[in-house]
Amino acid sequence: MIGVFHKTIASVPCLVIADHAKENDTLPTITYFHGFTSAKEHNLPLAYLLAEEGYRVILPDSMLHGEREQEISSKKRQISFWDIVIQNVRELKDIREELDSEKLVLNDRFGIAGTSMGGITTAAALTQYPWIKTAGILMGSPKITTYAKTLVDSFKKMGDLPVADDEIEYLYVRLEQYDLSKQGDKLNERPVLFWHGEDDPVVPFDHSYTFYEDVKQHYTDQGNIRFIKEAHRDHKVSRYAILETVKWFKQHL
């Protein structure tokens, strides 16, 4: 029987999905990050399928989301987007360290994945942590500085960006250190899966696809990097994508 356990890990409210009989066993572990304005519960179907394959899956609530939601305007939350991504990356380290202290991760088999903002988080985390063994980026952008500039430009066109220019420039500087497209060598040929709908109106399809086309040339084993594109698919993960993500982790973690 698969169990869903509500836990606080490193001060982050999480759902932990695993075989009920193995709740406290040492298991290969995956942390899956949700998207913007979503919450940890929304990824339970994928987590369940992974848990059936023997993984422990951690679903954290991001800052200003789920249990951590605050009474703030949607504009304030949007402006905080990149702070949330960076906080996710930092909290991933804390989550990993707490799991390690409890000896819950089997043989360093630790993977991460995420949807949209969670996919962006996943790409950013790959620049920071060589201990990530396998990753899945669903509808995410590895070109976060470029994406940030796109978002800022769209806000400016609407005349709706209450942030000073110097703050914006500082944001770009901060993001550079997390920008996977500027340091693709940090993948170090680790297994990475990309999935993206070709008609995504939210996160540009070409960000992940052009990055993949560039970085795959540096992989000795082409089986360790894969891009799945779906025609006529917008900003919503398909069942096919979910099943392929499960297969990817079964193969590589």
C-alpha positions in Angstrom: 0.0 0.0 0.0 1.3 3.4 -0.9 1.2 5.9 1.9 1.0 9.7 1.9 2.7 11.3 4.9 2.5 14.9 5.9 5.9 16.0 7.3 7.9 19.0 7.9 11.4 18.6 6.4 14.0 21.3 7.1 11.1 23.6 8.1 9.4 23.0 4.8 5.9 21.5 4.7 6.0 18.4 2.5 4.1 15.4 1.5 6.2 12.2 1.5 4.9 9.4 -0.7 6.3 5.9 -0.3 5.3 2.3 0.3 3.6 2.4 3.7 5.6 -0.6 4.9 8.9 1.2 4.0 8.1 4.7 5.3 11.3 4.8 7.4 13.5 2.6 5.1 16.5 3.8 3.1 15.1 4.3 -0.4 16.1 6.0 -3.7 14.5 9.5 -3.3 13.0 12.1 -5.7 12.0 15.6 -4.8 9.4 17.1 -7.1 8.7 20.8 -7.2 5.3 22.2 -8.2 4.5 25.1 -10.5 3.6 28.7 -9.9 0.3 29.2 -8.0 0.1 25.4 -7.6 0.9 23.3 -4.4 2.4 20.1 -3.4 -0.8 18.1 -3.5 -1.2 18.7 -7.2 1.6 16.3 -8.1 0.3 13.3 -6.1 -0.6 11.3 -9.2 3.0 11.3 -10.5 4.3 10.8 -7.0 2.1 7.8 -6.5 3.3 6.2 -9.7 7.0 6.7 -8.7 6.3 5.4 -5.2 4.9 2.2 -6.8 8.3 1.7 -8.4 10.0 1.8 -5.0 10.9 5.5 -4.7 10.3 7.9 -1.8 8.9 11.1 -3.3 9.1 14.4 -1.5 6.6 17.1 -2.5 7.5 20.4 -0.9 5.4 23.5 -0.8 7.3 26.5 -2.2 7.5 29.8 -0.5 4.1 31.7 -0.8 2.4 28.5 -1.9 0.2 25.9 -0.4 0.6 25.9 3.4 3.0 28.7 3.1 0.6 31.0 1.2 0.2 34.5 2.6 -2.4 37.2 2.2 -0.6 39.0 -0.6 -1.7 40.3 -4.0 -1.2 38.2 -7.1 1.1 41.0 -8.4 3.3 40.7 -5.3 3.5 36.9 -5.8 4.4 37.4 -9.4 7.2 39.8 -8.6 8.5 37.3 -6.0 8.7 34.6 -8.7 12.5 34.5 -8.9 12.9 34.7 -5.1 10.7 31.6 -4.9 12.9 29.8 -7.4 16.1 30.6 -5.6 14.5 29.7 -2.2 13.5 26.4 -3.7 17.1 25.7 -4.7 18.4 26.6 -1.2 15.7 24.5 0.5 16.5 21.5 -1.6 19.9 21.4 0.0 18.4 21.6 3.4 15.9 18.8 2.6 18.7 16.6 1.3 20.8 17.2 4.4 17.9 16.3 6.8 17.1 13.1 4.8 20.8 12.2 4.9 20.9 12.8 8.7 18.1 10.2 9.0 19.8 7.8 6.6 16.8 7.8 4.3 18.5 8.1 0.9 19.8 4.8 -0.6 23.3 4.9 -2.0 23.1 8.6 -2.8 20.3 7.9 -5.3 18.7 11.3 -5.2 16.9 12.9 -8.1 14.8 16.0 -8.7 12.1 17.1 -11.1 9.4 19.7 -11.4 6.7 21.3 -13.5 6.9 24.8 -14.9 8.4 26.9 -12.0 9.4 23.5 -10.6 11.1 22.7 -13.9 12.9 26.0 -13.7 13.9 25.2 -10.1 15.2 21.8 -11.3 17.4 23.4 -14.0 18.7 26.0 -11.6 19.5 23.3 -8.9 21.6 21.4 -11.4 24.1 24.3 -11.5 24.5 24.1 -7.7 24.5 20.5 -6.6 26.6 17.7 -8.2 24.9 15.2 -5.9 21.8 15.3 -8.0 21.9 12.0 -9.9 19.0 12.4 -12.3 16.6 15.2 -13.3 13.4 15.8 -15.1 12.5 19.3 -16.4 8.8 19.5 -17.5 7.8 22.8 -19.1 10.8 24.5 -17.5 13.4 26.9 -18.9 17.1 26.4 -18.4 17.6 29.9 -19.8 16.4 31.7 -16.7 18.2 35.1 -17.3 16.6 35.2 -20.8 13.2 34.2 -19.4 13.4 36.8 -16.6 14.1 39.5 -19.2 11.1 38.3 -21.2 8.9 38.6 -18.1 10.2 42.0 -17.2 9.6 43.3 -20.7 6.0 42.0 -20.7 5.4 43.7 -17.4 6.9 47.0 -18.7 4.7 46.9 -21.8 1.7 46.7 -19.5 3.1 49.6 -17.4 2.8 47.4 -14.4 6.3 46.8 -12.9 6.7 48.6 -9.5 10.4 47.7 -9.3 13.3 50.1 -9.9 15.7 49.5 -12.8 18.7 48.9 -10.5 16.8 46.1 -8.6 16.1 44.5 -12.0 19.7 44.6 -13.0 20.7 43.1 -9.6 18.1 40.3 -10.2 19.8 39.5 -13.5 23.2 39.3 -11.8 21.8 37.0 -9.1 20.2 34.7 -11.7 23.4 34.3 -13.7 24.9 32.0 -11.1 21.8 29.7 -11.4 21.5 29.9 -15.2 22.1 26.4 -16.6 22.3 27.7 -20.1 25.4 29.6 -19.2 27.1 26.7 -17.5 26.0 23.6 -19.3 29.2 21.8 -18.4 27.8 21.5 -14.8 25.5 18.8 -16.1 28.6 16.6 -16.3 26.6 14.2 -18.5 24.1 13.5 -15.8 20.8 12.0 -17.0 18.3 14.7 -17.8 14.9 14.5 -19.3 13.1 17.4 -20.9 9.4 17.5 -21.8 7.7 20.5 -23.3 4.5 21.2 -25.3 5.2 22.9 -28.6 2.3 25.4 -28.1 3.2 26.4 -24.6 2.2 30.1 -24.2 3.8 30.5 -20.7 7.3 29.1 -20.7 8.9 29.3 -24.2 9.3 25.9 -25.8 12.5 27.0 -27.6 14.3 27.8 -24.4 14.6 24.1 -23.4 14.7 22.7 -26.9 17.6 24.9 -28.1 19.5 24.2 -24.9 19.0 20.5 -25.3 20.2 20.7 -29.0 23.3 22.4 -27.8 24.2 20.4 -24.7 23.4 16.9 -26.1 26.6 17.2 -28.3 28.6 17.0 -25.1 27.1 13.7 -23.9 29.1 10.6 -24.6 26.0 8.5 -23.9 23.1 10.0 -25.8 20.8 7.8 -23.7 21.4 10.0 -20.8 19.7 13.0 -22.3 16.3 13.1 -23.9 13.8 15.7 -25.1 10.2 14.8 -25.5 8.1 17.4 -27.4 4.4 17.2 -27.9 2.6 18.9 -30.7 -0.6 20.9 -30.0 0.2 20.8 -26.3 0.0 24.0 -24.3 1.1 24.6 -20.7 -0.3 21.5 -19.2 1.6 18.2 -18.5 0.0 15.3 -20.3 -0.4 11.8 -19.0 2.1 10.6 -21.6 4.6 13.0 -20.0 3.9 11.7 -16.6 4.4 8.1 -17.7 7.6 8.9 -19.5 9.0 10.7 -16.5 8.3 7.6 -14.4 10.1 5.5 -17.0 13.0 7.9 -17.0 13.6 7.6 -13.3 13.2 3.8 -13.4 16.0 3.7 -16.0 18.3 6.3 -14.5 17.8 6.3 -10.7 
